[in-house]
Amino acid sequence: MIDTGGRRYKRPGGAKLWIGFAAVCAVSSLLGEASYHGYRFYCETVNEGFLKGTTAEGVDLYGLTVEEAAEQVIRKYDDSKIVITEDGQTDLEGNAGYYGYRINEDLLREKLQAAYDEMKGDRMSVLKSIFDRFACEIEAKPEIDEAAFKEAVRVKNLKVARYPSQNAELSYDEGQDRIVIRDEIEGNEISDEQLQGFVKECVEETIYGGEGLDRSFEFPKELCKKPEIYRDSEELIAKRDAINEFAGAGLTYVFGEEKVSYDLLALSELMDIEDGKAELSDEKIESFVEELASEYDTRYRERTFESTLAGEITIPAGRNDYGYTILQEDEAEQIREDIESASHVEREPVYLETNSWGNPYYLRRNGHDDLAGTYIEVDLTAQHVWYYKDGELYIETDCVSGDVTKDRGTHVGCYPLAYKESPSVLTGGEGDSEYEEKVNYWMPFYEGQGLHDATWRYYFGGSIYRGNGSHGCVNLPLYAAEEIYNAVETGTAIIIFYE
C-alpha cells in the first residue's frame, strides 16, 4: 500500500465497477421477469383453461376447461340445500333443482365457450391476467321451471300434517252442567298459491341473495287462515250467559233399548237468542218435533218386511195400521215443560197409544225397529202362520184363511192385535150366510177379522181357502191357537200378505 500521508488510497474506477455490477443484476432481473411473464403469456395463450380472474356464480374457473367449468357450476347448485321448517320439523327439503330451479346446461356451455374464446383471443386480457389485473364474471344462474316448481311445492307434499283453524265456540260441559266457551284453534292450513309464493321467495333469496346456498326458512304461520271468532267475543259471551239461564236442562228420548240425548247446547237450538236473552221458540220446537216424527213415526208408513218364505215384501202405507205416531202438539208442549224445568228428563215421546176403543197401536220398539223381533206372520199364499217372539220362532202352523172364491178373503196389511178373549162367540153374515160360532181363543186384528181356533176343521193349509175358506178370519188348529193365545201380547203386529 502506498503511503499517502495518512490518507487511504482509493483505486481509480471502483465505484463504476459497483454501478456496473448493479446494472447487470437489474438487467438480469428484468430479463428473468420478462422471460417469466413471457412464458406465462405463452402458456395462457395456448392452454385450454380459463384465465386467472375468471369466475362464474362465485366459482373460480382459473385453469379449468369449458367442460370442467360447466361441471363445477352445475355441482354448486346440485349441492345447495333449501329447507322449510315448521315448529322444529322439516316440511320441505331439497336443492335448487328439487324446487324447479335448474341451470340450462346447454346454454351454460355456450356462455362459457363464448367467454373462453373471447378472452383467449384478446392479448390484452391475457396480459391483464398475467399481472392479476383481469376479471371476468360469467352469469349462470338457474332458471325456474314453473311446472316443476308447482308440482314440488304443494300443500300435499308438506311433511307436517295440516289442520284447520277453528273458531271459539260454545260447548256443553257435562261436569258443570252448563255452557262454556271452547278456545279457538289457530290451524296451519294454507293454499297452494300462498305456499308457492312464500317458497319462491325463499329459493330466490338463497340463489340470488349472496348469503350462501344452504338456507333454512320457517313456515309462514301468518299466511295461514285465522279463526274468525275468538273466545273474548262479546257476542259469544252474551250467548253463553243467555243459554245458561236454562242450565240443568237436558232431554233423553227412549226408543226401547236405544236412547237419543239432547244436552243444553242442543236444546239451545230451540231458542231465540237476542240482546243477551234466550226464549223458547214455538216455531223451532214445532219444526224439531216434525223432524222427530218424520224419523220415528212408523204407523201409516210403507213397511218392508223380510218374510220367512217369500223374502222381502212391502206393505203399503194405507194398510200399515200398526206402529208409532208422535202426537206433535202434545210433544211440543212437553218439550217446553221439560226445558223450563231446568232438569234432566228421560222419557218416550208422546205417542198415540190406543184407538177410540182403547186398543193398542203397538207393542214395543227398539230404535227404528218397531217389531223388535215379536210379530205374527200370516202367509196367505202358503196358508201358514209363524209366531216370532223376541227374535225366536215360538210356533208355526198351517191355517185356513178367508174364502177368496166368495169374496171373503182375509184383509192384507199389518195390524196390531186389538185384544184377546177366551172363550168368545163369533157372529156375522146375513141370511143364508149368517153364522154364530163359539171359539176358545179369539184374537181380532181388523174389522171383525182375527185369528182363532176352528175345532170343526180337520185339515188346514193347502188350497182349502179356495172354496171352503173362512168368512175372513184366520182359522188355526186348537193346539196352535192355544199356544199363541197364551204367549202373545195385545198390540203385537200381525203381518198378512200374499207372496
PEMOBEL-V314110 format. One record per run of one state. SS is the DSSP state (~ for helix, > for strand, _ for the rest). FROM is the first residue (numbers start at 1). TO is the last residue. Records with the same first field share a line. If there is no record, write none. Layout:
SS=FROM-TO / FROM-TO
This chain:
_=1-13 / 47-49 / 51-53 / 57-58 / 61-61 / 63-65 / 79-80 / 87-88 / 95-100 / 103-104 / 121-122 / 131-135 / 139-142 / 145-145 / 153-154 / 158-165 / 167-168 / 174-177 / 183-184 / 186-191 / 209-213 / 219-220 / 224-233 / 247-249 / 256-257 / 263-263 / 275-276 / 281-281 / 297-302 / 307-311 / 316-316 / 321-325 / 327-327 / 341-343 / 348-350 / 352-353 / 355-359 / 361-365 / 367-368 / 370-374 / 380-383 / 390-391 / 401-401 / 403-403 / 407-412 / 417-420 / 422-423 / 429-430 / 434-434 / 440-441 / 447-448 / 454-464 / 469-469 / 471-473 / 477-477 / 488-492 / 498-499
~=14-46 / 66-78 / 105-120 / 123-130 / 146-152 / 155-157 / 192-208 / 221-223 / 234-246 / 264-270 / 282-296 / 317-319 / 328-340 / 404-406 / 431-433 / 465-468 / 478-487
>=50-50 / 54-56 / 59-60 / 62-62 / 81-86 / 89-94 / 101-102 / 136-138 / 143-144 / 166-166 / 169-173 / 178-182 / 185-185 / 214-218 / 250-255 / 258-262 / 271-274 / 277-280 / 303-306 / 312-315 / 320-320 / 326-326 / 344-347 / 351-351 / 354-354 / 360-360 / 366-366 / 369-369 / 375-379 / 384-389 / 392-400 / 402-402 / 413-416 / 421-421 / 424-428 / 435-439 / 442-446 / 449-453 / 470-470 / 474-476 / 493-497
